[in-house]
């Protein structure tokens, strides 16, 4: 009986003290929201809701942490325990808020995927102190301790034992029954969601889910039961060949992986305006993929994805280190047939096991942090700035002629802390670029707040301009194909939705190109190696393995928007929650439609959701089997690539898609403004072997932020099999001067929903 009374007393004391902690958390939240004053109406109530939800769900854990102190009879010892424990909780919450403010993403279970040395480098890269949050934490902890002492002096706490016990008891099932967070991003738009989320609760939930995650299992008799479930016949078609002038000798290949390069700030119609004027110029002379996807949200996966079309394993393919299973790659296959292979970066080769991965391919030259001349100054903790990297590569390449040669260059400057030798000069250039982009004065505050980031983008773009200017002077330039893409979209700039993290450009430039082409169909980095090998096999007779483990099936050259691929996306080393299949994205259990520009909208299609979920589950099962068994392809397949190119055995689409928009297409859409009228012409086509259903051409106008401003409809019509028709649409404009976008949609005559492949985000200026 005495023990029960003592335990009840600790519960009463806990609830008496609790307002001090709640007050501290509330003040930190207000400080956080105060930095987003312009969005306060949209943020306030979801933020309060998430904080209350976190308090209810994690109340038992806070109680258990506090229990040793609550049970102490000595007042000083009791307050010391509670004060230290709750101060640590406030510090964790403040640090997680600061991390989100710095990176625009929430910290979850990411840390499980890195070694201690890698964590030290990551933390050093985020060395800039959030002075506002640091000062707030000091003040909040002092205030919390003051309130705690005052609460301890209250003789009549006001909590009756039955109520206190009931509240604590009910919070236990609440942890399992209530949602982790309120959904503030129902349309996939994640910035508001990452701000309003309770950071400590998200961190705890993510880590608990990771530690307690079930091991994906395959159904009996499924492909995951096979010894090598990723192996399939090599059927990649040569989609690149028709675009190049063939030469007597195989071409040199240069792959440039640009750290953090995202489509939202690079290329025509970029949502934030393009800060890569050189790459834009180059894109106009190249094969340019507008809707290209990096299958990873961080750098850990880019070399395996781009050079090997390889699966992830648990934490990324290269993280398996010495246990990486035997595999083929662009590097190993080309090296076995006479190519000299080289890799250059300005950072530590040990990070993400990149050096070990490249060594496994047999890369002839692997140059990283330790290979720079002693007099070259480092840019920051990560390594050397991109101009120094480019000069280093050019100097080496000038004395290392090879015919043919595969060169990989991986940049680093567009990465936190975004510091480099000429930072101040390029900050001034940000203002110049805003003037060139005609960004209104009242819209410039976000750009000025992130001036270091935009400066780093301009700097890297100039470094690439320098590279191409110098590369033209080197032997072999006229027989070289350059491939440029981003490892992922940098997360520090605000994203309009979740898929934007993976949306990067792909530029294929070469003096051998017959003509430039702007391609709107979706492909991914998984498709690059299969396509390059198919091209070299078909055009130059190189051999490839008869069986492959590629996750990609080849680059799609269709100019109009479509997706014939299905593939997974892994945001972090520990986060595999996204899957694309046709024109849908399955993310965190929710289904979204994908439109041109990689825009997404929540989609209610249970059939497509079920198909996508089944595909994703099958992938996760064989991916888990790879991690367990460390088997990818049989050794015999890798011994001697012997497969020549046979046209009849090659196909681009190899997966049954969860959903696509059929055979009605819109292409060659052009928009122009004449006086106060928007005039748009577009080519509609029916590629089916039967007549199309009735459809209505729909014109939608949006602003730069995606907000719809108006619609206009054409006449309902049908198209015969394999027939096309030009459609012209008009809309009166009552808009201020600025940049806008038009979209042409093949819509259902009754519901207005898309029933074909439209063309989206066609830029025009008012």
MARZA-618997 format. One record per residue (C-alpha): residue in three letters; x, y, z. Coordinates in steps of 0.25 Angstrom, whole numbers, plus 5000, padded with zeros to 4 digits. Layout:
BEGIN
ALAXYZ ...
***
This chain:
BEGIN
UNK500050005000 UNK501150095004 UNK501850064990 UNK500550104983 UNK500450234990 UNK501850264987 UNK501750234972 UNK500450314971 UNK501250434978 UNK502250424967 UNK501150434956 UNK500550554963 UNK501950614964 UNK502150584949 UNK500950664945 UNK501250774954 UNK502550794948 UNK502150764933 UNK501650904930 UNK503150954931 UNK503550864920 UNK502350894911 UNK502551034913 UNK504051024908 UNK503650934896 UNK502551044893 UNK503551154893 UNK504451084884 UNK503351054874 UNK502951204874 UNK504351244872 UNK504351144860 UNK503051194854 UNK503551344856 UNK504551314845 UNK503451284836 UNK502551404839 UNK501951414825 UNK501451274826 UNK500951274840 UNK499451254837 UNK499751124830 UNK500751084840 UNK500151114854 UNK499051014856 UNK499750894849 UNK500950924858 UNK500150934870 UNK499450804866 UNK500750724864 UNK501350774877 UNK500050734885 UNK500050604878 UNK501550574881 UNK501350614896 UNK500150514897 UNK500950404890 UNK502250414897 UNK501750454911 UNK502050304916 UNK503450324911 UNK503650454917 UNK503150404930 UNK504050284930 UNK505250374927 UNK504850464939 UNK504450344949 UNK505750324956 UNK505750474959 UNK504350484963 UNK504550364973 UNK505650444980 UNK505350494994 UNK506450594994 UNK505850724987 UNK507250774981 UNK507550634975 UNK506150624970 UNK506150764963 UNK507550734958 UNK507150604951 UNK505850664945 UNK506650794941 UNK507750724934 UNK506850624927 UNK505850724922 UNK506950814918 UNK507450704909 UNK506150694903 UNK506050834900 UNK507450834894 UNK507050714885 UNK505850784880 UNK506550914878 UNK507750844871 UNK506750774862 UNK506050904859 UNK507350964855 UNK507650844846 UNK506350864839 UNK506551014837 UNK507950994831 UNK507550874822 UNK506050884820 UNK505950734823 UNK505650664836 UNK506650574842 UNK506150434844 UNK506950304844 UNK508050354834 UNK509150344845 UNK509050184845 UNK509650184831 UNK510950254834 UNK512250224841 UNK512750314852 UNK513750374843 UNK512650404833 UNK511750464844 UNK512950554848 UNK513050604834 UNK511550634832 UNK511550714845 UNK512750794841 UNK512050824828 UNK510950884837 UNK511850964846 UNK511051094844 UNK510351124857 UNK508951154858 UNK509151274867 UNK507651304869 UNK507351154873 UNK508551144882 UNK508151274889 UNK506751224890 UNK507151094896 UNK507951164907 UNK506851254910 UNK505751144910 UNK506551054919 UNK506851164929 UNK505351194929 UNK504951044930 UNK505851024942 UNK505251154949 UNK503851104946 UNK504250964951 UNK504751014964 UNK503451094966 UNK502550974963 UNK503350884973 UNK502950984984 UNK501450964981 UNK500850894993 UNK499450864986 UNK499750824972 UNK498350814968 UNK498450684961 UNK497550574967 UNK498150434967 UNK497150364959 UNK497150474948 UNK498650474947 UNK498750324947 UNK497750314936 UNK498350414927 UNK499750344928 UNK499050214925 UNK498350254913 UNK499550314907 UNK500150174906 UNK499150124895 UNK499150264889 UNK500650244885 UNK500150124876 UNK498850174872 UNK499050324869 UNK499750364856 UNK501250404856 UNK500950544850 UNK499750614845 UNK499750614830 UNK500150764825 UNK500550714812 UNK499350644806 UNK499750684792 UNK501150634794 UNK501650784797 UNK502650754808 UNK503250894812 UNK502050924821 UNK502050784827 UNK503550784830 UNK503350924838 UNK502050884845 UNK502550744849 UNK503050724864 UNK504550704861 UNK504850614873 UNK503650524871 UNK503950514856 UNK505450474860 UNK504950374871 UNK503850314862 UNK504850294850 UNK505950234858 UNK504950134865 UNK504350094852 UNK505750074847 UNK506149984858 UNK504849904859 UNK504649894844 UNK504149764839 UNK505149694829 UNK504449694815 UNK504049554811 UNK503649484798 UNK502449404796 UNK502849254794 UNK503249224779 UNK503449374776 UNK504649424769 UNK505349464782 UNK505549314784 UNK506449304772 UNK507949304775 UNK508149424766 UNK506749494766 UNK507349624759 UNK507849554747 UNK507149564734 UNK507449554719 UNK508149684713 UNK507149744705 UNK507449894705 UNK507149964692 UNK508150054685 UNK507250184687 UNK508450274686 UNK509050234673 UNK508150304663 UNK508550434669 UNK510050424667 UNK510950424655 UNK511750294655 UNK513250304655 UNK514350194652 UNK514750184667 UNK513950174679 UNK513650314686 UNK514250364699 UNK513250374710 UNK513250484721 UNK512250474732 UNK512150594741 UNK511350574754 UNK510950714759 UNK510750714774 UNK509350764778 UNK508950804763 UNK507450804763 UNK506450834752 UNK505650944760 UNK506851044759 UNK507450994746 UNK506950984732 UNK505851054724 UNK504651084732 UNK505351054745 UNK504351084757 UNK505351164764 UNK505951224752 UNK507151164746 UNK508551194752 UNK509351114742 UNK509351204730 UNK510551124724 UNK509850984726 UNK508551044720 UNK509351094708 UNK510050954707 UNK508650884708 UNK508150964696 UNK509250894688 UNK509050754694 UNK508050644697 UNK507350694709 UNK506450614718 UNK505550704725 UNK504850604734 UNK506050524739 UNK506150454752 UNK507350424762 UNK506950294769 UNK507550344782 UNK507350464791 UNK508750474796 UNK510150444789 UNK510350304794 UNK509650244783 UNK510050324770 UNK511250244766 UNK510550104767 UNK509250164760 UNK509950234749 UNK511150144746 UNK510550014749 UNK508950024750 UNK509149944763 UNK508149914774 UNK508349984788 UNK508549874798 UNK508149924812 UNK509050054813 UNK509450064798 UNK510249974789 UNK511550024792 UNK511350024807 UNK511549874807 UNK513049904805 UNK513849774804 UNK512549694803 UNK512049764791 UNK511549654782 UNK512249624768 UNK511549714758 UNK511749784744 UNK511849924742 UNK512150034731 UNK513550044736 UNK513849894737 UNK513249854724 UNK513949974716 UNK515249954723 UNK515249804719 UNK515149854704 UNK516249954703 UNK515650074710 UNK516550154720 UNK515650184732 UNK515850304741 UNK515150374753 UNK515350514759 UNK514750574771 UNK515150684781 UNK514650614794 UNK515050494802 UNK514950364795 UNK514650284808 UNK513350354809 UNK512150264805 UNK513250164801 UNK513350224788 UNK514850194786 UNK514550054790 UNK513450044780 UNK514350104769 UNK515450004772 UNK514549884771 UNK514249934756 UNK515749934753 UNK515750084751 UNK517150114745 UNK517250254752 UNK516550294765 UNK516850434769 UNK516250494782 UNK516650584793 UNK518050534795 UNK518450554780 UNK518450704779 UNK519650784779 UNK520150834793 UNK519950984789 UNK518550974785 UNK517551034796 UNK516350944801 UNK515051004800 UNK514450954813 UNK514450824821 UNK513850744809 UNK515050774801 UNK515450854789 UNK514550954781 UNK514050914767 UNK515051014760 UNK516250944766 UNK515650814763 UNK515450844749 UNK516850904747 UNK517450774754 UNK516650684744 UNK517050764732 UNK518550764736 UNK518550614738 UNK517750584725 UNK518650674717 UNK519850584720 UNK519050454720 UNK518450434706 UNK517650314704 UNK516850254692 UNK515850234696 UNK515650284711 UNK514450284721 UNK514650394731 UNK513750424743 UNK513750564750 UNK512950584763 UNK512850724768 UNK512650764783 UNK512450914784 UNK510950914784 UNK510850854797 UNK510750904811 UNK511450994816 UNK511451054802 UNK512851124804 UNK513951144793 UNK515051244791 UNK514251344783 UNK512951334791 UNK512751494793 UNK512951514778 UNK511951414774 UNK510951464785 UNK510951594777 UNK510751514764 UNK509451464771 UNK508851604770 UNK509251614756 UNK508651484753 UNK507351524759 UNK507351644751 UNK507551564738 UNK506351474743 UNK505451594745 UNK505151544759 UNK504351654766 UNK504851734778 UNK503751684787 UNK504151534783 UNK505651544786 UNK505651514801 UNK505751364800 UNK506851374790 UNK507651474799 UNK507451384811 UNK508051264803 UNK509151354795 UNK510251254799 UNK509551144792 UNK509151214780 UNK510551274779 UNK511151134780 UNK510251094768 UNK510751204759 UNK512151174763 UNK512051024759 UNK511351064746 UNK512551154743 UNK513551044747 UNK512850954737 UNK512951074726 UNK514451074729 UNK514550924727 UNK513850924714 UNK514651034709 UNK515950964712 UNK515450824708 UNK515250874694 UNK516750894693 UNK517050754696 UNK517250634687 UNK516050554685 UNK515050654688 UNK514350644675 UNK514150494678 UNK513650514692 UNK512250494698 UNK511950574711 UNK510850534721 UNK510450634732 UNK509550614743 UNK509350634758 UNK509550534769 UNK508250584775 UNK507550714777 UNK508150794788 UNK507150794800 UNK507550934806 UNK506651014796 UNK505150994799 UNK504450884791 UNK503050894786 UNK502850744788 UNK503550614791 UNK503850574777 UNK504650694775 UNK505750634783 UNK506050544772 UNK505850634760 UNK507150664753 UNK507450694739 UNK508250604729 UNK509050674718 UNK509750594707 UNK510650684699 UNK511650644688 UNK512250694675 UNK511750564669 UNK510250604671 UNK509450614659 UNK508450714665 UNK508050754679 UNK506750704685 UNK505850744697 UNK505350614703 UNK504150614713 UNK503950464715 UNK504450414729 UNK505750334730 UNK506650314742 UNK508150294745 UNK507850144745 UNK507650154730 UNK508950224727 UNK509950104727 UNK509050014720 UNK508850114709 UNK510250154707 UNK510650004706 UNK509549974696 UNK510050094688 UNK511450044688 UNK511049904685 UNK510149944673 UNK511050054667 UNK512450004670 UNK512349854673 UNK512749854687 UNK512249734695 UNK511349734707 UNK510949624717 UNK509849534712 UNK509149544725 UNK509049674733 UNK508649724747 UNK508249864742 UNK507049934749 UNK506950014737 UNK506449984723 UNK507050094715 UNK506850244712 UNK505550284706 UNK505650374695 UNK504150404693 UNK504050564692 UNK502650564698 UNK502450534713 UNK502250394717 UNK502950284726 UNK503150144722 UNK504050114734 UNK503750054748 UNK504850074759 UNK505050104774 UNK505550234780 UNK506450234793 UNK506450364800 UNK507450334810 UNK508350214814 UNK507250164823 UNK506050214816 UNK505450134805 UNK503950184804 UNK503750224789 UNK503450154776 UNK503150204762 UNK502350124753 UNK501850184740 UNK501150314743 UNK500950294758 UNK501850304770 UNK501650224783 UNK502150294794 UNK502050264809 UNK500850184806 UNK500150294798 UNK499950294783 UNK500250414774 UNK500050444759 UNK501250494752 UNK501150604742 UNK502150674732 UNK503150754741 UNK503150644751 UNK501950704758 UNK501150614766 UNK499650614771 UNK498950524781 UNK498250414773 UNK497150324777 UNK497350194769 UNK497350074777 UNK497649984766 UNK498950064762 UNK499250074777 UNK499149924778 UNK500049894766 UNK501049994770 UNK501149934785 UNK501249794779 UNK502449834770 UNK503049914782 UNK502949804792 UNK503549704781 UNK504749794780 UNK504949814795 UNK504949664796 UNK506049634786 UNK506749754791 UNK506749704805 UNK507249564799 UNK508449634793 UNK508849694806 UNK508749554813 UNK509349474802 UNK510349564795 UNK509949504782 UNK509649584769 UNK510149514757 UNK510849384755 UNK512349394753 UNK512249324739 UNK511449434734 UNK512549534737 UNK513649454732 UNK513649504717 UNK512549594712 UNK512149524699 UNK510749584694 UNK510649654681 UNK509549744678 UNK508249684672 UNK507149784669 UNK506049684670 UNK506349644684 UNK506349784690 UNK505249864696 UNK505149984705 UNK503949954713 UNK504249834722 UNK503249854734 UNK501749844734 UNK501449984739 UNK500450014751 UNK499850124742 UNK500050204730 UNK499150304722 UNK499050224710 UNK499150254695 UNK498650394694 UNK499750494694 UNK500050644693 UNK501350694687 UNK501950814680 UNK501150914689 UNK501551064687 UNK500951184695 UNK501051324691 UNK500351454697 UNK499751544687 UNK499251674693 UNK498351624705 UNK498151484699 UNK498951354701 UNK498951274688 UNK499451124689 UNK499551024678 UNK499850874680 UNK499850744673 UNK498950644678 UNK499150494674 UNK498550364676 UNK499550254675 UNK498650134678 UNK498150034668 UNK496750074670 UNK495950204671 UNK496150294683 UNK495050314693 UNK494450454693 UNK495350564700 UNK495350714702 UNK496650794700 UNK496850874713 UNK497750994715 UNK498251024729 UNK499051144733 UNK499851154746 UNK500851244752 UNK502251214756 UNK501851154769 UNK500851054762 UNK499551134766 UNK498451114756 UNK498051244750 UNK497051204739 UNK496551104729 UNK496051094715 UNK495450984708 UNK495350934693 UNK494350854686 UNK494050704690 UNK494650624679 UNK495150484675 UNK496350434667 UNK496450314658 UNK497550214660 UNK498950264658 UNK498350404654 UNK498750544659 UNK498150684659 UNK498650814662 UNK497850884673 UNK497851034676 UNK497351094689 UNK497251234694 UNK497051304707 UNK496851454711 UNK497851494721 UNK497651584733 UNK498951564739 UNK500151664743 UNK501451654736 UNK502251534740 UNK502651394736 UNK501551284735 UNK501351144730 UNK500251084721 UNK499850934722 UNK499050854711 UNK498350734716 UNK497550624709 UNK496350634719 UNK495150544721 UNK493850624715 UNK493050594728 UNK494150594740 UNK495250684734 UNK496250584739 UNK497450544730 UNK497250424720 UNK498450444712 UNK499950494712 UNK499850644713 UNK500950754712 UNK501150834724 UNK501950954729 UNK502051024716 UNK502751164719 UNK502151294715 UNK502351434719 UNK501251534721 
***
